[in-house]
Amino acid sequence: MPPRDHRVHLSWGLDEDMIIFEVQVRTTGWVAFGITPHGQLPGSDLVIGGVFPNGSIYFSDWHVVDERTIKEDESQDYQLLSLTEDETFTTMRFKRYCFTCDPNDRDITRDTERLVSAFGTDDTVEFFKGQRSIKSLFLMRFMNPENLHEPQIFYTYDLKLTDFHVPVEETTYACTFLPLPMVKKKHHIYKFAPVITPHNVTLIHHILVYACGNASVLPSGVSDCYGADPDFALCSQVLVGWAVGGGDYTFPDDTGISIGTPLDPQYIRLEIHYSNFDLLTGLIDSSGIRLFFTPNLRKYDMGVLQTGVFTFPVHFIPPGSPAYHSYGLCNSSQFEEMNGTPVPDMHVFGYLLHTHLTGRGVRVVQYRNGKQLGFICADNKYDFNLQETRDLKEILIVKAGDEILVECTFETLDRTGITFGGPSTLNEMCLAFLFYYPRSNISSCMGYPDIQYIAQALGQQASDAMEGMMAMNFVEWDNETIKNSEKAAKEADQIVIIKTIDTAPY
């Protein structure tokens, strides 16, 4: 049953190549549910149903033609399972194939979907006059949390700031160093969840927990992560992370983050990115991450590998582009040397993709011996407001020497100046965090293209990377120069930067 303050409740499940939906709406009138193209109504795929006052039901497959017209499909591809109404709710349960081959239906893929719901107060269907809402959701959830086993014995531990006074600035990166749970024997962290101060939900962009090497000398207090004191940027091995729109995440039953042994980190760096665009004053925050850990050990110790475009100093996106691609390469051939010991095959089971406001898509591609093996993960309909840790359908093996290419697509049609890589929400990032086992000491493997090569391809002179970045400001950006820049960035040699647990992430 929907919560009292919610009008629409959706549940769903996968059955091989079919998906089953149940929509429960607080109304005794008509109900509509569907899938939109990027949140726009024209082209949306709808199902509309309800129960007439005499008890008979109506249910059919429709599509949105334009902003004023809906049309019933010739091919009815939604199969009704049940449709009931009581004095408060109308509940529709139905199913369809993920791919119907009907041009008026939208395929259900592994991308983020923009779902539309609508309803009226009676059974006269007036779709454009009804109450409507659009919400982004990832439907292809292969790991049902209900199928994971909660350990019989577990504890919780919060890593958070305490009464932090959020500065009156658009962007703040607040960092502090905190101890992990002090346990006398090995335990596994098997789950994490955000702990957000309720009135600050729209203020927090992301929260990251970085493991620190036990030989690190760490500062005290809270300070700017990437400010005047470089010590507040120590530690770079991501343990867990949360971003806008995400929720809690439970690791598969056979994996967990190890704590309590001499090889495990004892301290972490907590990083919280605040976006206070309205420059509000008097904001106090005590947000962070809650860890769930257990003495019931799992089979594997897991880790997180950060990949993508190295944020500083040469990531840029030209203005006025409908779909500009950036590329960051990870070449794992040096992993063994950086790790200090041979690196076993990485078994990747989950991922978190991250860009800022202009990001529209992220794809992570695997290469071996110069040949593309396939996509590790991808979201071609990326939504900044729904950044969550997701499971792969099947565990994917990355071997030493494999290359991982992260490709991000950005739309900058509403921007008149270059968007540079950087920490602000108005800057950009192109990152993919890969959850894998067994863990190694490698924390990140990111790349960026030779900016001098790009500058020269655009007719600019540059003797070093800094001059190459400055030269971008002298380019007259139009369709041709945008295309040339993207082509040069794809062709250019990549500078690959590999880091271990003790180094700064940027």
DABEL-V999891 format. One record per residue. N is the residue number from 0. RES is the residue in one small letter. SS is DSSP state (helix for helix, strand for strand, loop for the rest). PHI is phi in whole degrees, 0 to 359 (NA if undefined). Layout:
{{N;RES;SS;PHI} {N;RES;SS;PHI}}
This chain:
{{0;m;loop;NA} {1;p;loop;298} {2;p;loop;303} {3;r;loop;301} {4;d;loop;266} {5;h;loop;250} {6;r;loop;266} {7;v;strand;232} {8;h;strand;233} {9;l;strand;242} {10;s;strand;228} {11;w;strand;203} {12;g;strand;205} {13;l;strand;260} {14;d;strand;225} {15;e;loop;57} {16;d;loop;263} {17;m;strand;241} {18;i;strand;231} {19;i;strand;252} {20;f;strand;245} {21;e;strand;227} {22;v;strand;244} {23;q;strand;241} {24;v;strand;233} {25;r;loop;281} {26;t;loop;197} {27;t;loop;248} {28;g;loop;254} {29;w;loop;287} {30;v;strand;227} {31;a;strand;231} {32;f;strand;214} {33;g;strand;190} {34;i;strand;241} {35;t;strand;254} {36;p;strand;274} {37;h;loop;58} {38;g;loop;85} {39;q;strand;266} {40;l;strand;291} {41;p;strand;304} {42;g;strand;91} {43;s;strand;288} {44;d;strand;255} {45;l;strand;237} {46;v;strand;234} {47;i;strand;233} {48;g;strand;203} {49;g;strand;175} {50;v;strand;235} {51;f;loop;291} {52;p;loop;304} {53;n;loop;276} {54;g;loop;97} {55;s;loop;285} {56;i;strand;246} {57;y;strand;227} {58;f;strand;196} {59;s;strand;200} {60;d;strand;264} {61;w;strand;231} {62;h;strand;216} {63;v;strand;268} {64;v;strand;278} {65;d;strand;208} {66;e;loop;291} {67;r;loop;231} {68;t;strand;228} {69;i;strand;241} {70;k;strand;222} {71;e;strand;289} {72;d;loop;289} {73;e;loop;291} {74;s;loop;261} {75;q;loop;268} {76;d;loop;254} {77;y;loop;262} {78;q;strand;254} {79;l;strand;285} {80;l;strand;258} {81;s;strand;196} {82;l;strand;212} {83;t;strand;228} {84;e;strand;215} {85;d;loop;239} {86;e;loop;290} {87;t;loop;237} {88;f;loop;241} {89;t;strand;247} {90;t;strand;235} {91;m;strand;247} {92;r;strand;236} {93;f;strand;205} {94;k;strand;217} {95;r;strand;202} {96;y;strand;287} {97;c;loop;296} {98;f;loop;235} {99;t;loop;257} {100;c;loop;69} {101;d;loop;266} {102;p;loop;299} {103;n;loop;269} {104;d;loop;258} {105;r;loop;257} {106;d;loop;295} {107;i;loop;259} {108;t;loop;239} {109;r;loop;275} {110;d;loop;272} {111;t;loop;293} {112;e;strand;257} {113;r;strand;257} {114;l;strand;262} {115;v;strand;243} {116;s;strand;232} {117;a;strand;206} {118;f;strand;199} {119;g;loop;234} {120;t;loop;271} {121;d;loop;221} {122;d;loop;262} {123;t;loop;271} {124;v;loop;285} {125;e;loop;231} {126;f;helix;304} {127;f;helix;281} {128;k;helix;258} {129;g;loop;282} {130;q;strand;282} {131;r;strand;237} {132;s;strand;211} {133;i;strand;235} {134;k;strand;220} {135;s;strand;274} {136;l;strand;214} {137;f;loop;260} {138;l;loop;273} {139;m;loop;274} {140;r;loop;274} {141;f;loop;274} {142;m;loop;252} {143;n;loop;280} {144;p;helix;306} {145;e;helix;292} {146;n;helix;270} {147;l;loop;277} {148;h;loop;263} {149;e;loop;284} {150;p;loop;297} {151;q;loop;293} {152;i;loop;243} {153;f;loop;207} {154;y;strand;227} {155;t;strand;240} {156;y;strand;209} {157;d;strand;261} {158;l;strand;248} {159;k;strand;205} {160;l;loop;283} {161;t;loop;236} {162;d;loop;50} {163;f;strand;281} {164;h;strand;276} {165;v;loop;290} {166;p;loop;298} {167;v;loop;276} {168;e;loop;219} {169;e;loop;298} {170;t;strand;230} {171;t;strand;225} {172;y;strand;251} {173;a;strand;260} {174;c;strand;232} {175;t;strand;211} {176;f;strand;248} {177;l;strand;226} {178;p;strand;283} {179;l;loop;282} {180;p;loop;307} {181;m;loop;270} {182;v;loop;239} {183;k;loop;274} {184;k;loop;217} {185;k;loop;296} {186;h;strand;230} {187;h;strand;237} {188;i;strand;282} {189;y;strand;244} {190;k;strand;200} {191;f;strand;219} {192;a;strand;212} {193;p;strand;287} {194;v;strand;239} {195;i;loop;250} {196;t;loop;302} {197;p;helix;310} {198;h;helix;281} {199;n;helix;250} {200;v;loop;304} {201;t;loop;279} {202;l;loop;270} {203;i;strand;262} {204;h;strand;274} {205;h;strand;202} {206;i;strand;228} {207;l;strand;236} {208;v;strand;243} {209;y;strand;254} {210;a;strand;282} {211;c;loop;253} {212;g;loop;294} {213;n;loop;288} {214;a;loop;268} {215;s;loop;288} {216;v;loop;261} {217;l;loop;253} {218;p;loop;283} {219;s;loop;251} {220;g;loop;88} {221;v;strand;237} {222;s;strand;208} {223;d;strand;296} {224;c;loop;302} {225;y;loop;235} {226;g;loop;258} {227;a;loop;291} {228;d;loop;262} {229;p;helix;294} {230;d;helix;296} {231;f;helix;282} {232;a;helix;253} {233;l;loop;295} {234;c;loop;76} {235;s;loop;224} {236;q;strand;270} {237;v;strand;293} {238;l;strand;268} {239;v;strand;215} {240;g;strand;207} {241;w;strand;227} {242;a;strand;217} {243;v;loop;315} {244;g;loop;87} {245;g;loop;282} {246;g;loop;226} {247;d;loop;280} {248;y;strand;214} {249;t;strand;250} {250;f;loop;288} {251;p;loop;305} {252;d;loop;301} {253;d;loop;260} {254;t;strand;228} {255;g;strand;191} {256;i;strand;270} {257;s;strand;283} {258;i;strand;223} {259;g;loop;102} {260;t;loop;253} {261;p;loop;301} {262;l;loop;274} {263;d;loop;271} {264;p;loop;294} {265;q;loop;256} {266;y;strand;232} {267;i;strand;228} {268;r;strand;254} {269;l;strand;266} {270;e;strand;240} {271;i;strand;237} {272;h;strand;261} {273;y;strand;258} {274;s;strand;242} {275;n;loop;256} {276;f;loop;295} {277;d;loop;274} {278;l;loop;53} {279;l;loop;287} {280;t;loop;255} {281;g;loop;72} {282;l;loop;276} {283;i;strand;243} {284;d;strand;228} {285;s;loop;226} {286;s;loop;273} {287;g;strand;173} {288;i;strand;233} {289;r;strand;258} {290;l;strand;261} {291;f;strand;246} {292;f;strand;225} {293;t;strand;215} {294;p;loop;281} {295;n;loop;282} {296;l;loop;286} {297;r;loop;266} {298;k;loop;287} {299;y;strand;235} {300;d;strand;272} {301;m;strand;254} {302;g;strand;218} {303;v;strand;231} {304;l;strand;251} {305;q;strand;269} {306;t;strand;231} {307;g;strand;131} {308;v;strand;272} {309;f;loop;298} {310;t;loop;296} {311;f;loop;247} {312;p;loop;249} {313;v;loop;237} {314;h;loop;273} {315;f;strand;212} {316;i;strand;229} {317;p;loop;295} {318;p;loop;283} {319;g;loop;75} {320;s;loop;256} {321;p;loop;283} {322;a;loop;196} {323;y;strand;262} {324;h;strand;256} {325;s;strand;245} {326;y;strand;227} {327;g;strand;228} {328;l;strand;253} {329;c;strand;247} {330;n;strand;251} {331;s;helix;273} {332;s;helix;295} {333;q;helix;262} {334;f;helix;301} {335;e;helix;298} {336;e;helix;297} {337;m;helix;288} {338;n;helix;285} {339;g;loop;92} {340;t;loop;216} {341;p;loop;304} {342;v;loop;260} {343;p;loop;290} {344;d;loop;305} {345;m;strand;272} {346;h;strand;260} {347;v;strand;274} {348;f;strand;237} {349;g;strand;205} {350;y;strand;201} {351;l;strand;224} {352;l;strand;261} {353;h;strand;212} {354;t;strand;224} {355;h;loop;257} {356;l;loop;292} {357;t;loop;269} {358;g;strand;292} {359;r;strand;237} {360;g;strand;193} {361;v;strand;221} {362;r;strand;228} {363;v;strand;241} {364;v;strand;245} {365;q;strand;251} {366;y;strand;236} {367;r;strand;220} {368;n;loop;55} {369;g;loop;82} {370;k;strand;249} {371;q;strand;285} {372;l;strand;271} {373;g;strand;148} {374;f;strand;269} {375;i;strand;287} {376;c;strand;199} {377;a;strand;197} {378;d;strand;217} {379;n;loop;276} {380;k;loop;233} {381;y;loop;306} {382;d;loop;235} {383;f;loop;307} {384;n;loop;274} {385;l;loop;221} {386;q;loop;250} {387;e;loop;221} {388;t;loop;284} {389;r;strand;235} {390;d;strand;267} {391;l;strand;282} {392;k;strand;295} {393;e;strand;223} {394;i;strand;295} {395;l;strand;246} {396;i;strand;263} {397;v;strand;248} {398;k;loop;262} {399;a;loop;303} {400;g;loop;99} {401;d;loop;294} {402;e;strand;248} {403;i;strand;239} {404;l;strand;251} {405;v;strand;256} {406;e;strand;244} {407;c;strand;244} {408;t;strand;250} {409;f;strand;236} {410;e;loop;243} {411;t;loop;234} {412;l;loop;298} {413;d;loop;265} {414;r;loop;246} {415;t;loop;257} {416;g;loop;238} {417;i;loop;296} {418;t;strand;262} {419;f;strand;262} {420;g;strand;294} {421;g;loop;173} {422;p;loop;282} {423;s;loop;293} {424;t;loop;300} {425;l;loop;279} {426;n;loop;280} {427;e;strand;228} {428;m;loop;220} {429;c;strand;216} {430;l;strand;227} {431;a;strand;221} {432;f;strand;262} {433;l;strand;256} {434;f;strand;268} {435;y;strand;211} {436;y;strand;215} {437;p;loop;284} {438;r;loop;287} {439;s;loop;228} {440;n;loop;276} {441;i;strand;287} {442;s;strand;259} {443;s;strand;209} {444;c;strand;213} {445;m;strand;228} {446;g;strand;220} {447;y;strand;208} {448;p;strand;285} {449;d;loop;296} {450;i;helix;291} {451;q;helix;294} {452;y;helix;298} {453;i;helix;295} {454;a;helix;301} {455;q;helix;294} {456;a;helix;294} {457;l;loop;261} {458;g;loop;79} {459;q;loop;252} {460;q;loop;256} {461;a;loop;206} {462;s;loop;266} {463;d;loop;206} {464;a;helix;297} {465;m;helix;296} {466;e;helix;294} {467;g;helix;298} {468;m;helix;292} {469;m;helix;297} {470;a;helix;295} {471;m;helix;299} {472;n;helix;288} {473;f;helix;260} {474;v;loop;281} {475;e;loop;273} {476;w;loop;279} {477;d;loop;214} {478;n;helix;303} {479;e;helix;289} {480;t;helix;291} {481;i;helix;297} {482;k;helix;296} {483;n;helix;294} {484;s;helix;296} {485;e;helix;297} {486;k;helix;297} {487;a;helix;293} {488;a;helix;296} {489;k;helix;285} {490;e;helix;278} {491;a;loop;296} {492;d;loop;298} {493;q;strand;259} {494;i;strand;270} {495;v;strand;258} {496;i;strand;241} {497;i;strand;248} {498;k;strand;233} {499;t;strand;248} {500;i;loop;302} {501;d;loop;267} {502;t;loop;258} {503;a;loop;288} {504;p;loop;286} {505;y;loop;236}}
